[in-house]
Amino acid sequence: MRLFIRIKNGRAFQHPIFEDNFKEAFPSIDVDNLPDGYTEFIRVAPPTVGPYEIYEGVTYEWDTDKMKDVHRVRQMTTEEKTQKQNQVKESWAQTGFPSWIFDETTCAFIAPVPYPEDGKMYEWNEATTSWVLVQ
């Protein structure tokens, strides 16, 4: 589905409008020959944010003759990264399994034994430090 957006002073004004809604609101405008003050809009899906990234929002910016979403993601500072790791570790200490190991790359705890990949369901048994088939 195509989107359109109003332009004021060379910048996006308000939010994109779906083509059907645009045609209903502006029946006299030919969407294939837009007048000044309107342009087509390209919706860009937000990125997947990594464990040490912060999504800072989206802006609308020109991409040649159309407007599009531009998502802003930044890397965490060293302090933010350390704070997040400490929060994850503190939370795990309250509810997690003692045998699991903190993986700094993913900022998550992982089992010392990989989860079986046979399509069956398992649960962790801390006493035996192994995966047990759920029946």
Secondary structure as UniProt FT lines:
FT   STRAND          3..8
FT   TURN            9..10
FT   STRAND          11..18
FT   HELIX           19..25
FT   TURN            27..28
FT   TURN            31..32
FT   TURN            36..37
FT   STRAND          38..42
FT   TURN            51..52
FT   STRAND          53..63
FT   TURN            64..65
FT   STRAND          66..75
FT   HELIX           78..95
FT   TURN            98..99
FT   STRAND          101..103
FT   TURN            104..107
FT   STRAND          108..110
FT   STRAND          122..125
FT   TURN            126..129
FT   STRAND          130..133
//
